[in-house]
Amino acid sequence: MVTSALEFETDRRLLWGLCYRMTGNAADADDLVQETFVKVLEKPPRRLDQPLRPWLIRVAINLSRDLLRRRKRRGYTGEWLPSPVPTDDNESPASYEPPAPSEDSPVARYDMLESISFAFLLALEALTPSQRAVLLLRDVFDYSTSEVATAMEITENSAKVLLHRARGRMRDYDKERAIPDAVRSEATRRALEQFLLCLKNRDVEGLEKLLTADVVSISDGGGEVAAALRPIKGRDRVIRLMTGLAEKAGPMPKVSFRLLNGWPAMSVEVEEQDRRPGVASRFTMHFEIDISGRIRRLDTVAAPSKLSALPGEESANLANRYE
């Protein structure tokens, strides 16, 4: 079994993208890819004269499904959100485009960037592990039905049934899907900037204009740091929460704006002298806006274990312009 450095890197990045979309967790994707390659060394496939990639994908899919089942059995403290990953450039693992499919391959239903958005990854949570695997292989990675069946070690008919059920569970997402584009990304960035300015100036009236009446705030502390255990719903309650947290936080923390999971987001880091035990010293905020540019959802990822894919403040691409 001879694998070139280029083939190895291509396979590694492909597997990472698949495992991240399967689990919604960057640290889990790292572990799963490593475990997949360990299995190559310990129990290699019987036919070493055949391409290695289909075997690698099969192993990674099985490991991912096992992890999802364990995660469901364990449960989770509070609200679950995906771990943020940078998509500032093509070097970011989640931005990697796999090799082009063959000419007779079906056209992907979702593009690679959309399929790492928070909205998409959260929608996948309604699917069983097998449904998730089939949907990703068929509708994101552009595999044919026969290729999906081979990767999953099931019949083509079973693959079609799983895909049909998975697409059915994705209907609500499909109705309101927001595909990343320049116009919507710029509107999201403006909302981020306005939100930060309003918080800094304690401008409640500005926040009222910026948030929709039915806005929802979700926080993921994973039981590691303080966070709301349930969604905070409604403009008044969200404003009270955000202004209250801003008051308690004291001096304005360092904020950088970046592309995370395909969309503009904020990365926030509290100065070392202002950090408190049990309170997040670092977190990200992700906004979902409506057609008018108002914020209808705020997702805050504060669990330290969820931030493994993000560099420290010294690597942030934009300093806080509001200090």
C-alpha positions in Angstrom: 0.0 0.0 0.0 1.8 3.1 -1.3 0.3 6.5 -0.7 1.8 9.8 -1.8 2.0 12.8 0.5 -0.5 14.6 -1.8 -3.0 11.7 -1.7 -2.6 11.5 2.1 -3.3 15.2 2.6 -6.3 15.0 0.2 -7.8 12.1 2.0 -7.1 13.7 5.4 -8.9 16.9 4.5 -11.8 15.0 2.9 -12.3 12.9 5.9 -12.1 15.8 8.3 -14.8 17.7 6.4 -17.0 14.6 6.4 -16.5 13.9 10.1 -17.0 17.5 11.1 -20.3 17.6 9.2 -21.3 14.3 10.8 -20.6 15.4 14.4 -20.7 19.2 14.3 -17.6 19.2 16.5 -14.1 20.0 15.3 -12.3 18.2 18.2 -14.3 15.1 17.4 -13.4 15.3 13.8 -9.7 15.5 14.7 -10.0 12.4 16.8 -12.1 10.5 14.2 -9.7 11.2 11.4 -6.7 10.1 13.5 -8.5 6.9 14.5 -9.4 6.2 10.9 -5.7 6.3 9.9 -4.7 4.3 12.9 -7.0 1.6 11.6 -5.2 1.7 8.3 -2.0 0.7 10.1 -3.5 -1.8 12.5 -6.1 -3.5 10.3 -5.6 -2.5 6.6 -8.1 -3.4 4.0 -7.7 -6.8 2.4 -7.3 -5.5 -1.2 -4.3 -3.2 -1.0 -4.2 -3.0 -4.8 -7.5 -1.0 -4.8 -8.0 2.7 -4.1 -7.8 3.4 -0.4 -10.3 6.3 -0.2 -13.6 4.3 -0.3 -12.3 2.2 2.6 -11.3 5.3 4.6 -14.7 6.9 4.1 -16.4 3.7 5.2 -14.4 3.5 8.4 -14.8 7.3 9.1 -18.6 7.0 8.6 -18.9 4.0 11.0 -16.8 5.7 13.6 -18.9 8.9 13.3 -22.1 7.0 13.7 -20.8 5.2 16.8 -19.8 8.6 18.3 -23.2 10.1 17.6 -24.9 7.2 19.3 -22.7 7.5 22.3 -23.4 11.3 22.5 -27.1 10.7 22.4 -26.9 8.2 25.3 -24.7 10.5 27.4 -27.0 13.5 26.9 -25.7 17.1 27.0 -25.8 19.9 29.6 -27.9 22.8 28.3 -28.3 23.6 24.7 -26.1 22.0 22.0 -24.5 24.1 19.3 -21.9 23.2 16.7 -18.3 24.1 17.4 -17.2 27.1 15.3 -14.6 26.6 12.5 -12.9 29.3 10.5 -13.7 29.7 6.8 -11.6 32.8 6.1 -9.6 31.2 3.4 -9.2 27.9 1.4 -6.6 26.7 3.9 -9.3 26.3 6.6 -10.2 22.6 6.8 -13.9 23.1 6.6 -13.5 25.2 3.4 -11.9 22.3 1.6 -13.6 21.3 -1.7 -13.2 17.6 -2.4 -12.1 16.3 -5.8 -14.7 16.8 -8.5 -17.0 13.9 -9.0 -17.3 11.9 -12.1 -19.4 13.2 -15.0 -22.3 10.9 -14.2 -22.4 12.0 -10.5 -25.6 13.8 -9.4 -25.6 17.5 -8.8 -25.1 18.3 -5.1 -28.2 19.6 -3.3 -26.2 21.7 -0.8 -22.9 23.3 -1.5 -19.9 22.8 0.8 -20.0 26.2 2.5 -23.8 26.0 3.3 -23.3 22.5 4.7 -21.1 23.8 7.6 -23.4 26.7 8.6 -24.9 26.5 12.1 -28.4 26.3 10.6 -27.5 23.3 8.5 -25.6 21.5 11.2 -28.4 22.1 13.7 -31.0 20.7 11.2 -28.9 17.6 10.9 -29.5 16.9 14.6 -33.0 15.8 13.7 -31.6 12.9 11.6 -30.5 9.5 12.8 -26.8 8.8 12.3 -27.4 6.7 9.3 -29.8 9.3 7.7 -27.2 11.9 8.3 -24.4 9.9 6.7 -26.5 9.2 3.6 -27.7 12.8 3.2 -24.1 14.1 3.5 -22.6 11.7 1.1 -25.4 12.0 -1.5 -26.5 15.7 -1.2 -23.3 17.4 -0.1 -20.4 15.3 -1.2 -22.2 14.4 -4.4 -21.9 10.6 -4.3 -24.1 8.5 -6.5 -26.6 6.1 -4.9 -24.4 3.2 -5.6 -21.3 4.9 -4.1 -23.4 5.7 -1.0 -24.5 2.1 -0.7 -21.0 0.9 -1.0 -19.7 3.4 1.6 -22.5 2.5 4.0 -22.4 -1.3 3.3 -26.1 -1.3 2.5 -28.2 -2.0 -0.5 -29.1 0.8 -3.0 -32.7 0.5 -2.1 -31.9 1.0 1.6 -29.8 4.0 0.7 -32.7 5.5 -1.2 -35.1 4.9 1.7 -32.7 6.6 4.2 -32.2 9.5 1.9 -36.0 10.0 1.4 -36.5 10.1 5.1 -33.6 12.4 5.7 -34.8 14.8 3.1 -38.2 14.8 4.7 -36.7 15.8 8.0 -34.8 18.6 6.3 -38.0 20.2 4.8 -38.3 22.9 7.5 -34.6 23.9 6.9 -35.1 23.9 3.1 -38.1 26.3 3.4 -35.9 29.0 5.0 -32.4 28.0 4.0 -30.0 31.0 3.8 -27.2 30.3 1.3 -24.0 32.3 2.0 -23.6 35.1 -0.5 -22.0 38.5 -0.6 -25.2 40.5 0.0 -26.4 38.5 3.0 -23.0 38.2 4.5 -22.5 42.0 4.4 -25.9 42.5 6.0 -25.0 40.0 8.7 -21.7 41.8 9.3 -23.5 45.2 9.6 -25.9 43.6 12.2 -22.9 42.4 14.2 -21.3 45.8 14.2 -24.5 47.6 15.1 -25.2 45.1 17.9 -21.8 45.6 19.4 -22.1 49.4 19.3 -25.5 49.3 20.9 -24.2 47.1 23.7 -21.2 49.3 24.3 -23.4 52.4 24.4 -26.1 50.7 26.4 -28.5 51.7 23.6 -31.6 49.8 24.4 -33.7 51.6 21.8 -31.1 50.7 19.2 -31.3 47.0 20.2 -35.1 47.1 20.0 -34.8 48.2 16.4 -32.1 45.7 15.6 -33.8 42.6 17.1 -37.0 40.9 15.8 -39.9 40.6 18.3 -39.5 36.8 18.4 -35.7 36.7 18.5 -34.1 33.7 20.2 -30.8 33.5 22.1 -29.1 30.1 22.4 -26.0 29.6 24.6 -23.8 26.6 24.8 -21.6 26.3 27.8 -21.5 22.5 27.7 -21.5 22.4 31.5 -18.0 23.8 31.4 -18.8 27.4 32.0 -21.9 29.4 32.9 -24.6 29.6 30.2 -28.4 29.7 29.9 -29.6 26.1 30.0 -32.7 26.9 27.9 -33.4 29.2 24.9 -34.1 32.8 25.8 -37.1 33.9 23.7 -38.5 37.3 22.9 -36.9 40.8 22.3 -37.4 42.1 25.8 -35.9 39.1 27.5 -33.0 38.9 25.1 -32.2 42.6 25.6 -32.3 42.2 29.4 -30.0 39.2 29.1 -27.4 40.9 26.9 -27.3 44.2 28.7 -27.1 42.4 32.0 -24.2 40.3 30.8 -22.5 43.5 29.4 -22.8 45.2 32.8 -21.3 42.3 34.6 -18.5 41.9 32.2 -17.0 45.2 33.0 -14.5 46.6 30.5 -15.1 45.9 26.8 -13.4 42.7 25.9 -11.3 42.2 22.8 -13.5 41.4 19.8 -12.5 40.3 16.3 -14.8 39.8 13.3 -14.2 36.7 11.2 -15.8 34.3 8.9 -16.9 31.3 10.9 -18.9 28.4 9.4 -19.4 30.5 6.2 -20.8 33.6 7.9 -19.5 36.7 9.6 -19.3 36.2 13.4 -17.7 37.6 16.5 -14.9 36.1 18.5 -14.7 37.6 22.0 -11.8 37.3 24.4 -11.9 38.7 27.9 -8.6 40.3 29.2 -6.7 38.1 31.6 -7.1 40.5 34.5 -10.9 40.5 34.0 -11.5 36.8 33.9 -13.6 35.0 36.6 -13.8 31.3 37.5 -16.7 29.5 35.9 -17.3 32.3 33.5 -16.3 32.0 29.8 -13.1 33.9 29.1 -13.6 33.3 25.4 -16.6 32.8 23.2 -18.1 33.3 19.7 -21.4 34.8 18.7 -23.2 33.9 15.5 -26.3 35.8 14.2 -29.1 34.8 11.9 -30.9 37.7 10.3 -34.2 38.0 8.5 -34.8 39.5 5.1 -34.9 43.0 6.5 -31.5 42.6 8.1 -32.8 42.3 11.7 -31.4 39.7 14.1 -33.8 36.8 14.7 -31.4 34.4 16.4 -28.2 34.7 18.4 -26.0 31.7 19.0 -23.2 31.9 21.6 -20.6 29.1 21.9 -18.8 29.4 25.2 -17.8 25.8 26.0 -13.9 25.8 25.9 -13.9 22.4 24.4 -15.9 23.7 21.4 -13.3 26.3 20.5 -10.4 24.1 19.7 -10.4 25.0 15.9 -10.0 28.7 16.6 -6.6 30.3 17.1 -5.9 32.6 20.1 -6.4 36.3 20.0 -2.9 36.9 18.6 -4.0 35.3 15.4 -7.3 37.1 15.0 -7.6 38.8 11.7 -9.3 42.0 12.8 -8.8 43.9 16.1 -11.8 45.4 17.8 -12.3 48.8 16.3 -14.6 50.0 19.1 -12.1 49.9 22.0 
